[in-house]
């Protein structure tokens, strides 16, 4: 005789919606710094991307005759926020809309929706935009409060009218060209100087680069990659809440740091210092908020460590030897392709075998 007794189950209080809202909350410090640096323009772009992704997802669900209440799980809003934070502040509004449609339709819904996408939707959309519109996607707006702009008065990005015209009609509406209101990011500047035979130390000196400014966010870059401090605060919140684990962020950032330190020790004139690689570009944003996507990353701790190390190797290699100054988005997407293989070889051992 077999006695069947159903176990008591206690709900942990976690849900897809709760996790999505937690990540959105963790990104608020970075979004706040973006608005501080880029004013109304940043707010316009963030709101547009979030609303456009939600509207696109609603349309897809409607066309596929699926319950449209899934829009309330927060995943589309999060995709829009992440996409906005990876974009330059001066990107045209119509280009941001193309990115939103690419993120939801091409990188998410065609695979079956949330839980089935092999790639991070926001990163996939950014790659589509970078390949399609390289000029606009590598033109970084001069931020407010940056120390290097003391002698170069930037646009008043706190003026609603100025930002409204720039957002909807482009620099031409202000009587200026794109070159007049943009500057190079630290990674882009170093890459350009290398191509001219100028070493990393001299390139950073010419840029008036400061680790403190990079940590606080007072430099050129996409909306969400400038402030390592704001991103670390959000990442720590997600770790404390157990929304993510430490394996991918730590292995990702540590791998980039170690590789940069080794090569910098061999030839400091040519190879940029390790702290520069950690603070510059989208490394912290990618490590905490994109590489940790539970759908497109490995499920086991060992697999996550391998995933993070692979992302780190690819990021440093692309930055150092590739044609693009940034390698975070490409490294994560390439490692997303390897996730099924990683899960196969690093799956947990079945108890008793």
N, C-alpha and C positions, 0 to 999 in steps of 0.2 A: 504494500500500500504506500503510495506517494502522497505526502502532504504538501499542498501548494499554498504558500502564504505570500501574499503580495507585500513587498517591502514598503515601509513608509518613505515617502519622498518629500524633501523640503526644497522648495524653489530657491535658488541662490540669488534671485533678484536681478540676474543678468539677462539681457536680451539684445537683439540686433540694434534696436532703437537706442537702448541705453548706451551701448558701446559706441555707436555713431555719434551720439550727442556728447559723449565723453571726449572723443577725438576733436570734435568741433570746439568744445570748451578749451581743450588743450592748445588749440591753434589761435585762440583769441589774443594771447600776448603778442604773437608774431603779427597778427592782423592789426593790432593796435599800433605797433611800431611802424607798420606799413603806412597807416593813415598819418602818423606823426611825421614820417619822412616825405610822403607823396600826397598828403592832403586829400582833398575831395576826389582827386583822380583815382586813388586807391579804393576809396569807398564805392565810387561808381562801378569800378571793375569787379570788386568782390560781390556786390549786390547783383550785378548783371549776370555773372557766371553762376551764382547759386540759383537764381530764378530761372535762368535758361536751362540749366541741367534738370531742374525739377519739372519744368514744362516739357522738355524733350522726353523725359522718362514717362510722364503722364501720357503723352502722345503715343509712345511705343506700347505701353500697356493697353491703351485703348484700341490700337490697331490689332494687337495680338489677342484681344478679347480676354485679357487677364484682369484680375481685380486691381482697380486703380488706387485702392487704399494703401497699396504697397509703397506709394510715394511718401507715406508718413514714416517709413523706417529710418529716414535721415541719410540714407546712403547717397542719394542724388545730390542733396544739399552739401554733403561732405566732399563729394567729387568736385562740385563747383567751387567750393572754397579752396581746395587743394590746387585746382587748376589755376585759379586766380593768383594764388601765392607763388606759382611758378612762372608767371608772365611778367614781362617788363611793364612798367607803369604807363608807358606811352603807346602800348599796343592798340591798334584801332578796334573799336567796339565790334565791328563785323567779323574781325579775325577771332576775337574771343568767342563769338557765337559759333563760328565754325569749329573751334576747339571743343565747345560744349557738346555739339552734336556728335563730333567724332568720339568723345569720351563715352557718351551714353549709348549711342547706336553701334558704332564700330567696335568699341573695346568692352562693351558690357552686354547689351541686349542681344546681339547676334549670337552670343555664346549661351544664352539662356537666362541672362539676368544675374542678379546678386548671388554669389556662391559658385558660379560657374565660369567666371571670367579668368583666363590664365594670366592676364597682365593687369597691372594697376591702371585703371581707366584714365586718371588725370595725367600720368606720365606718358601713356600711349598717345593721348591727345597733344601733349606738348611736343612730342617727337614729330607728329604729323605737321604741326604748325612750324616747327623749326626747319624741317625739310622743304616745306612749301613756301614759307616766307622768311628766309634767313636774314634779310636786312632788318625787318621790323623786330624779329625775335632776338636780335643781338644788339639792339640800340637801347642803351640804358639811360633813363631819364636822370638828370641831375637832381639829387634829393635835397630837401631842405635840411639845414643844420649840419651839413657835412663840413668839416674843418677846411678842406681844400678849396671850398667855394667862397672863402672870405673875399678874394679878389675877383671872383666871377659871380656876380649876383644872379641867382637862378630865377626861374619863374616863381611868382607868388602862388604856390599850389594851395594856399589856404583861401584864395579868392574864388568864390563859387563860379562866377561868370567866366573867368579865365579857364578853369578846369572844364566847365561845361562845353565851351567852344572847342577846346583841345580834344576832349573825349569824343565828341560827335563829328567834328569836322577836320581834325588833324592840325598839325603845326601851321599849315597854310592859312588857317583862319586867324592866326595870330600874327601873320606877316613874317613868319620865320620858317626855315627849313628844319628838317629832322636833325641835321648835324649841329644846329645852333642850340639845341636844348638837351642834347645827349652827351654822354661821356663813356669812356671804357670802364668795364668792371675790372677789379684787380686781376682776376684770372685772364681776362682778355688782354689786358695791358702787358702782363708778363709773357703771354704767348706771342704777342706781336713783337715785343722787344727781342725775344729769343730768335725770331725769324730774321731780325736785323743784326744778329750777332752780339747782342747786349745780354750780359749775364743776369741771373735772377736778383742778385744783391743790388746791382745798379738799377735794374728795372723797378724794384720796390722803392728804392730811394727816390727815383724820378717821379714816382706816383705819390710820394709823400705818404706811404702806407704806414698804418699804425695798428698794432694788434688790439689795442683798446678800442679803437673805432670799429674794427671788424667784430669784436665781441659784443659791443653795444648796438651796432647796426648802422653807424654813420658812414656808409659808403654806398656806391652804386651797385645795383643788382636787381634781381626780380623782387617782387613785393615781399615775399616771405623768406628769402634766403639771407637777408642782410644782417639780422641780429641773432647771433648764436645764443646769447643770453635768453632771449624770449623763447627760442625753440627748446633750449635745455629745460626751462621751467615747465613747458608743456610736456616734454618727454618724461621728466621726473614725475609729473602728475599721473601720466599713463602707466608708468612703472609701479607707482604706489597703489594705483587702483587695480593692478594686475590685468589691465587691458592688453598690454604687451609684456614681453619678457625681455631681459637684458641681453640675450644671446646675439641677436642680429645687430642692434645698435652698437654694442661694445666691440664685437668682432669686426664689423664694418669700419668703424672709425679707427680702431687700433691697428688694423691692417694698413690703412692709408698712412697713418702716423709712422709705423715702423718702416715701411718701404721708403717713405720720404726721408726719414732720419738716416737710414743706411746710405742712400744715394747722396744725400746732402753732406754726409760725413766724408764720402769719397771725393766729391767735387762740389763744394758749396757755391762756387761761382755759377755753375750751370743749373744745378737742381735746387728748386725752391725749398725752404725750410719746412719741417713737418707741421709746425703750428699754423703756418700760412695755409697749407692744404686743408687742415681741419676747419679753420674759420672761414675760408673763402668759399664762395659758390654755395651749392645746395647740399653739401655733405650732411650737415646736421639735420636739415629738413628731410632729406631722403632716408637717412638712417633710422630716424625715430617714427616718421609718419608715412612712408611709402614702402620701404623694404619690409616693414613689419605687417603689411596687409595680410590678414590671416588666410585670405582666399588664394593669393598668388605666392605665398611663401611656404617653406617646409613645415611639417607638423611636429617634428620631434626636435628636442634641444640640440642633439648632435647635428641633425640636418640643418638647423638654423645657424649653427656656428659655421658650417661649411658654406652655406649660402652667404653669410656676412663676409667671410674671408674672400670668397669669389667676387663679391661686389667691390670690396676694397681693392683687390688686385686690378680689376678692370678699370675702376675709377682712376687710380693713380696712373695706370698705363696710358689711358686715353688722354688724360690731362698732360702727361709728360711727352708722349711720343705721337699722339694722334693729331688729327687736323682740327679738332674742336677743343676749345679751352676748357670745357666742362665735360665730365664723363659720368656723373652720377646717374642721370636718367637712362643712358644707354646701358650702364652696368647692371642696373636693377632689372631692366627689361630682358637683357640677355640671360641673367640668372633666373628670371621667371621661367624661361624656356627649359632650364635644367631642373626645375622643381620636381617633376615626375620621376626623373632619374635619381635625384637625391632622396626622395621619399622611398623609392624602391630599395636602395642599398643601405639606408639608415633607418628603416622601419624598426619599431621596438620588437624585441624578442617575445614570442608568445610564452606566457607563464607555463612552466612544466616541461618545456621543450629545450 
